[in-house]
Amino acid sequence: MQHFSKDKGSNVLEGLGLKGKFVLGHIGQLREWVDLDTILQAMIYIREVRPDIPLAFLVVGGELELEGARAMAMRMGLADKVAFTGIVPYDDMPLYINAMDVGIISRKRSSVSDNMFPLKLLEYMACEKPVVSTPLRGVKEIAKDKVLYAATPEEYKEHIINLFDHEDTRKALGSGGRRMVEDGYDWEGICSRFEALVRETVERAMGLNSSKG
């Protein structure tokens, strides 16, 4: 995680037309399990109740669903609020994260996604960004109260408005996340915890299957 830190300077906002905006951010592949629809709907709700918030959404990554995501933003009337970068070099990722005010993890819920541990969580935290995430089991068991959880557009709306209004909350979550990363989430620690999570998931699944028999 040494590659990711708050100290990595960022001048990408101006180039993306996001200077002066309160920037939500997603990094990573745009695949079928990524739930951008919930975030875009939350942005519409925020616009309705808090038009004073200069909200924008920075989507860093590409792959299969990029054009579909662009079309969705346009269809929902948010094309001017969402910046899509496409695929960027991994070495540049900290620059984009540091351009964000809030890191977003939004997944469609399933038995598979619920046990995923998105690496972007640690990358956001290493850059001292507050995180709002779908309440995935893999995230909750590791991050606990160092992340805000939202399952609906309304819940994302409430958390995002609260973070905009309270800089102290943003800073507290950011510094708490950074400490968590420093306290044991180098690659060895990540692999060890992920292995334990996989083992527990497999054992639970085997137990369910045997009880059905």
N, C-alpha and C positions, 0 to 999 in steps of 0.2 A: 504493500500500500504506500510505499515511500514516494511512488510516482504521483500520488494524489495528495494535494495539500492546499490550504487556503492561500499559501504564498504564491501559487502559480498565477501570475497576472493574466488579465483577460482584456482584450480590446475588441472582442467579437460583437459586442452589443451594437455599436454604431454601424458596423457592416451589415448587420441583419435588420437594421431599422428598429431596434428594441431599446435604444438608449432612453432612460427615464421611465421605463416600464417596470412593473412588478412582475417578474418573470417566473412562471412555473416551468419546470423542465423535466423532460423524459430523455434518457439515453438508452441505446440498445436497439436490437433488431425489432422491426415491426412485423410480428408474426400473428397468427390467428388467436393466440392467447392474450395479446395485449389489448386492453380495453380503453381506447382513447375516447370512445363515445361518452363514457361516464364523465370524463374530465371536460370535454367540450360542453356537455349539458350543464355541468357545474358552472362553467364560465358564463353561460347564458343566464343562469339564476343570479350569479354575482352581478352581472351587468344590470339586471332588473332592479336589484335592491341597493346596490352600491355603485352607481355609475361613476363615482369619483375615483374608483380604484383603476389605475392605468394598467390593466391586466394584459398579459401576453403569455403565449405558450411556445416554448422552444423545444422542438422535437429533433433530437440528434440521433440519426441512424436511418437505416433503409430496409432493404430486403423486400419480401414479397408483397407487403401490404402498403407500401409507401403511396402509390397512386390512389389507392382506395382511401387512405387517410386524408390526402389532399382533397379528394372529392367530398369526403364527409365534412371537412371544415368549411368548404365552399357552400355545400348544401345547407349547413346550419348557420350561415351568415357570419362566419368567423374567419374567413380567409385572410382578412387584414390583421387578425390577432394571433395568428399561428405562423411560426417560421419553421420550415422544414429544411434541414441541412443536407439530407441524404447521408451516405456513409462518409465518415471522417476518419483520419488516421488515429489509431489508439493513443499515440503519443500526444495528440492534441486534445484528448478528451477532458483533461483537467481545465483547459482554457474555457471550454463550453460549460462545464459544471460551475465554474466560478462566475460565469455570467448569469447564473440562476439565483433566484431568491429562495425557492422551494424545490426540493427534489421530489418527483412524483413516481410512485410505483402503482400501476393500475392494471390488474389482471382479471380476466374472466375466471370465475370460480369453477373448479373441477377437482376431482380427487387427485389429479396429477399436479395441477398448478398450486393447489393448497399446500403441497409439501415441497414446492420449489424454494430455493434460497437464491434470490437474485443478487448477483455480485454487485449490481449498481447500488444496492443499499450501502455497502461498505465504501464505495467510491464517493457517494454523496457525503457520507459521514466524515470521511477523511478530509474532505474539503470544507467541513464544518457547515454543511447545509441542513436545515431542518427537513424532515421527510414526512410526507403523508402517503400512506400505503393502504392498499387493499389488505384486510386482516388475514393474510396468509399465515398458516400455522408455522411455516418455515421462518417467516420474519418475526412473528410474535415470540417464538421460543428463544430467539437469539437477541432481538433488540428490546423486547419487553416495553417499558414505558419511555424509551428513548425515541420512539416513533409515534406519530399520530395516526390513528386508523380510521378509515372511511370505507363503507360498503356501498354507498349510494351517492348520487350527485348532490343531494342535500347535505350529506355529512361532509363531503369534500368542500362544498361551499362554506359551511360554518368554520371548518379548520382554516381554510385559506383566508377568509375575512379576518379571523382572529390573529393569524400570523401577520397579515398586513398591518393590523392596528397595533400590534404589540412587538416592537423590535426586541424587547428584553426576552420574550418567549423564543423568538427566532434564534437569538444568540445562545440562550440556555440549551436549547435542543441541539444546536450546532456544536457547541463545546462538549456537551455530554456525549454526542455521537463520536466526536474525535477521540475523546478519552477511551471510549469502548474499543475503537480500532487500535489505539496504541497499546491497550492492555491485553492484547492477545489475538489480534486478527492479521498477523502476517500469514503467508501462504501455508505454513505448517499448521498454524492454528485453524485456519479456514478448512483445510482438508480434514483435520481431526474431527472438527465439529460436524462437518458435512457427512463424514463416514458414520458418526454416531447417529445422526438424524436418519440416514438411509437405513441403518441397521434396525433402528426402532420402528420405522415405517414398515419394513418387511416383516418384522416379528409381529406387529399388530395385524397386518394383513393375513399372515398365516394363522394367527389366533382366531380371526373372524371366520376364515375358511373352515378350520377344524370344528368350530362351534356349529357351523351350518351342517356339517356332516353328522 
